[in-house]
Amino acid sequence: MPLGEDGNGWKKKTSDIKEHYDFKEVLGTGAFSEVVLAEEKRTQRLVAIKCIPKKALEGKENNIENEIAVLHRIQHPNIVSLEDIFESTSHLYLVMQLVSGGELFDRIVEKGFYTERDASQLIHQILDAVKYLHDMGIVHRDLKPENLLYYSMDEDSKIMISDFGLSKIEGAGSVMSTACGTPGYVAPEVLAQKPYSKAVDCWSIGVISYILLCGYPPFYDENDAKLFEQILKAEYEFDSPYWDDISDSAKDFICHLMEKDSLKRYTCELALQHPWICGDTALDKNIHESVSAQMKKNFAKSKWKQAFNATAVVRHMRKLQLGTSLEGPSQITPTSPCHGHLLPEEEEEEEDDDLGNGEEESCKLALYREDMSNASPFTAPV
């Protein structure tokens, strides 16, 4: 069904989105959209607007309608919300809650102190949010660290789940079988091209939990075929010395989520009842040095080519709030309501950067981030 002809009341017609919002800067670019930092004129509230040209959606209308249908139903403190939808003759605009605290791994690396208990509290929030989705019949299908962002730069900021582009609303008697997700986080049954359920999200949470406690992924190989073979067999280990100081309770929790048999795998509800989550078995020992070193090695921005720069975004937002602006203001043209210059990327301190010096990187925020690589080779811990 063509956009604008569905008869629902989700979309507000507008001849010019700038009647409602002042566009500030382009925060990110994706395959067929741009995300703009904007200020609502009526409330002076900052939001992020995902601008999607209708021409780019030709043949993909069902995908965006699915994303909107999913987001329109969601109201949870740990899930990025869709606040409004506008439609013009040329564009679709998704007005999203602005999430400015940065990516999960970036924040952990920046910490000086990090424990099992910190990881447990993070996973507790994720489980609570995903249980909410599952109770509503929604399967995320692409849970991964890049889709977990902090709400703000506050030390005690909550974590937020984003990116519902691959989400699916379960229908009565419906069966999901489409192979989708991100290599390294996808459940065995998906790779096996078998019918699957919301249990795929629980597997992904297990993978994320594993990484949060050691800094490297449970499955890694330079060869995708071998990587998939490991996942299909659910072959993973708690390697020494990286897991020597991690509690048996944490390992037990992960094993119940990264269970090959989806019928035996923990649901979110069961996982929330595990003592590592709801009890006091998560240790308070500082594991930051080991975990952060492995995270920097295995999840370097240059490897993933994602180039999310939380610092640049936060710095820019602070300047906006102070009524100042960065040098080189956005150039927004009437023909492309979302066009503008990207924020400058600060130089990486890593010596090994496989991005070309002339490549320009774009900032990614919240739900509006889109993968820029199909697969990511991991290196084994050394």
N, C-alpha and C positions, 0 to 999 in steps of 0.2 A: 504494500500500500504506500503510495507516495507520501512524503512528509507533508503535513498540513492538511491531510484529508482523512485523518483517522477519527475525527469526531470527538476526541477526548478533550478535556479542559486543561491539559497540562501546559500547553504553549500559549504564550501571550504574543499577539501580533504586534510588530513594531516596524515603523518605516526607517527608524534610525536608532540603534542601540545607545548611541551617545546622548540621546534625550534623557536617558535614565542613569548612565554611568560615565564618569570621566576615566578614560583609558590612560594608564601611567606608563607601564613598561611591558614588553613582551617577556614573560617568564620562561617560556619553553615552546618548543616546536615538536610536532609529531609527524606521522606519516601523512595525515590529512587534516591536521588542525594546528592551531596556535593557542597558547594560553596567555592571557593578559592580566596583569595586576590592575585592578580597577577600583574606583571609589564610587559607591552609590551616592548620587546627588542628594537624595532625600534624607539619608541618615549619616552621611560621611563615613560609612563603614567600608573597610577594605575587603574585597572579595577576589576570587580568581575566576575568570570567564574563559571557558573553553569555546573557541570560535571555530565553527565547522562550515566550510563552504559547501553549499548543496551540490555543486558540480562534482566535488570530490566524493560525494556520497552516492552517486549514481550506481545502482547495483548493490549498495551496502546499506540501504535504508533499514532493512530488518535488523542489522547489527546495532545501529545507533538507537533504534526504537527499543530493542531489547535492553540496552544499557539504561535508557531512560526509565523503562518500565521497572527495572530492578531498583534503581536509585530512588525513584519516586515513592517507594514503599518503605524506605529505610529511615529510621530515626533512632540512633544509638550513640552514646557519648564517645565511643571509640571507633566510629565509622564516619569518614568524610561525607558530609551531607550535600545533596543537590538542593539548592535553595530556591532556584527559579529557572524558568526556561523561556527564552524569547525566540521568535522566528521572524525573519525578514524575508524579502523576496529572494535574497541571495545567500543568506547564512542562517544557521541554527546556533544559538548561544546557550550554553549550559553555565549557569551561575553557581559556582561551587564555594563551599566553605574554604577560607584561606587557611592553609596549614603551613607554618613557617619554621618549625623547629628542627628540620633536617632529617636525614635518613638514620635509621636504626643503627647501622654499623658505624657510621661517622661519629655518632654521639658516644658510642661505647669506646671507640679508639681515643676520643678526646678526654675521656674520664681518667682520673688518676687512681680511682678505686672502683672495683667492680667485683661482685660476688655472685655465687649461685643464687642467693636470695633475690638479687636484682633481676637475674634471668627469670626466676620463678614468677616474680611480680609482673614482668613483661608478658610472659606466656599466659598468665592468669587473665590479663586484659584481652589478649588475642582470643583465648578460648571463650571468654564471655561474649565477645562480639560475634564470633563465628557460630556459637550456639544460638544466638539471637537470629542470625541469618538462617541457620538450618531449621529452627522452629518456624520460620516464615516460609520454608520450602525453597530457600535460595542457596545455591551452591556457588561459591566464589570461583573455584577451579584454577586460580592463578595466584595462590598465596605464596609470597616469597619476600625476602628482606627488603627489596626495592619498593615494595608496596606497603611498607610499614614506616610511617613517619611520625615524628613528634609534633604535637599540636603547637607548642611554643618553645622558646629557648629556656624557659624556666627549668631549674634543676629537677623539679618534681613533675614535669610535664607528662601528661598521659600520651599513650601511643595511639595512632590512628591507622585504620585499615583503609586502603585506597584501591583504585583501579578495578572497576567492575565490568570492563569491556568483554571479558570472557565468561561472566557469570551466567547462570542458568536458573530459571524458575521451574522447579519440578511441578509437573502436572500430574493429575490423577492417573496412575498406571503408566506414566511416561518412563522411558528408559534412555539414559544418556550413554552415548558411545563415541561421540566425536573426540578424536585425539587432539587435545589442546593443553596448554600449560607451558611451563618453562623447564627445559632439561635440567636435571639435578634435583628438582622439587616435585616432579610429577610421580604419581603413584604407579606401582607395577601394573595394576589392572588397566590403566590408561594406555601404557606402552604396549600391553598385550592385546590392545584393541578389543577388550571385553566390555560388556555393559558395566557401568559403574554408578556410584551413588555419592552422597555427601561425604562418605568415608575418605574420598580423595583429599578433601581439605584437612582431615585429621592427620593423614600421612604427611602432608606438607608442613603442618605445625610441628610434627616430630622432627623433620629435617631442620627446620628453623631452630628448634630447641637444641638439637645436636650442635649446630654451628655456634649458637650463643654460649655454649659451654667450653668450646675448644678453639673456635676461630677458623676452622676449615670444614668443608662439606663431607658428609659421610660417604659420598660416591664421587670419585674423581678419576678421570682418564683423559688423555689427549685425544683419544679416539672415541667418537660418539657411540659407535656400535658397542664398544667395550663398556662404556659408561652405562648404556641402556641395559646391557647384559647384567651388570652388577645390580642395577635397580630391580630388574625382573626377578632376580634371585634373592633380593633383599640382603645382599652381602655387604655388611659393614661391621666395623670393629671399634672398640674403645681403646685406641692406641696408647701405649706407654711412650713417653712420660706424660703426655698431654691430658690423660684422663686419670692419672694416679691420685690427684687431689680432689676428684669429683666424687660425690656421694653415690653409694649404690642405689639410693632412692631415685636420684636423677636418672641414672642409667635404666632403672626399671621403668620409669615414666616414659622414657624415649622408646624403649622396646615395645611397650604397649601401643604406642602410636605408629611406630614404624614396623608394624606387623604385616607380613606379606598377605595373609588371609584377611581380606577386608571385613569379613563377617566376625572375625575375632578381634579386629582392631578396636581400640577404645573410641567411643564417641566423645564429643565435647563434654557431655554431661558426666560421663565416667571419669574423664581426664580431670575435670574440675574437682572431683572427689578424691583424687590421688593425694597422698600425704605430702608429696613434693610441692603441690600447689596449695592445698588448704591446710596442711599441717605445719610442722616445724622441722622437717628433715632437710630443707635446703640450707647448705652451709654458708657461714659468713666469712670464710677465708677469702682474701684478696687474690683473684686469679687474673687481674687486669694485664699484667706484663705478658704472660703467655698468650692469652686470648687476643689481645690487641696486635701482638706481633704477627700472629697467624692471619688475622683479618686483613692486615695491611698487605700481607704477602699474597693471599688468595683472592682478595676482593678489591684489588687495586683498580681505581677508576679507569686507568689506561687500558686494562685488560677488558673491562666490560664496555668501554667506550660510552659510558652513560653521562659522565661529566656533570653530575649534580653538584652544585656548589652552594651549600646552605649558607655559608658565610656571606657570599655576595648578595644573596637574596635578603638575608636578615639586615645586612648593612644598608641595603637599598631601602628596605621598609622603614628602618629607623630614620633615614634621611627624609623620606616622604612624610613621616609623622611629624618631623621637625619643620616641615614646610620648605625643605630644600630639595634639590635634585642632583642626580649624577651629571657629570659632563657628557655632552652629546645626547640631548633629549631624543625620545622616540620620534620617529618620523612616521606618522600614521596617515595614510592616504585615503581619500574617499573611496577609491576603487577596491581597496582591501582594508576593511575596518580593523583588522588585527595586525597589519603589517608594522614592523618596527625593528630597531636594532636590538640585538641580544645584549644582555649584561656582559661586561668583560669578565673573562675567566682568569682567576688568579693563578699564578704559576704553581705547578705541582713541585713538591720538594723531592719527589722520586727521581732517581737518576735514570731508571729504566722506563721510559715513556714511549710507547709505540705509536702514539698519535703524532702526526706531522706537525711541525711548528706552525704551519700556516692554517691548520684546521681550527675552525671556530666551534666552540662547544656551547650547547644550550642548557639552561637550567631546567630542572624538572621538579615539579611540585605535585604532591598528593595524587588524587585520582587521575589527573590529567597526564601522568607520565606514561610514555609508551616505549616498549623495548626497542633498542637500536641494534640489537644483535640477536641472532637466532639461537646460538649456542655459545656457551662460555667454557673454555678449557680450564680445568682446575689443576693446580699443582699439589702434589702430595706434601704433607708436612715433613720438615726435615729437622 
